[in-house]
């Protein structure tokens, strides 16, 4: 389970650390791997204070040097992050740039999580040989309507197409995951995990929501 903190105030600065500690406890209690995708400014402090993996939300393909405003994969790695999201619907990349980002993260030693907004993109991304592909139609993000329910064929078709191209990549389901049974529905359709954000980050009881999702997922382990 990857929890994307985005730039929500509920998951920034000291609140990012508090939520990461909660999620660390969820992993400890359920045995489900929990990963947080944090803002660049929070990568170093989080990596120093929690044992669960901390990922960036984006990196650029540019190397370290004269590239003001870009996020070098090397800097993310040195900040303590173990991986990064790429091509999220809120930070879309051209395919050529995405392919180079995947290559660069591999060279640096970061886990690459490539987001895909449809079946065709998911198949194209799988060919780049990332570590993880997350399927999430952007029109469902933040709506509370899970792709595993609203568009289950997107998940099943994406899994089939991805597996035709890449047998090893881990496949996640994202977009609209809001309740525990959304997590189990995603796994029933062939996904191996979930990418979730506001359902956990903006919840009144963050621990309960994350714990319920992880418990549902643990039934498949």
Secondary structure, 3 states (H helix, E strand, C coil): CEEECCCCHHHCCHHHHHHHHHHHHHHHHHCCCCEEEECHHHHHHHHHHCCCCEEECCCECCCCCCCCCCCEHHHHHHCCCCEEEECCCCCCCCHHHHHHHHHHHHHHCCEEEEEECCHHHHHHHHCCCCCEEEECCHHHCCCCCCHHHHCHHHHHHHHHHHHHHCCCCEEEEECCCCCHHHHHHHHHCCCCEEEECHHHHCCCCHHHHHHHHHHHHHCCC
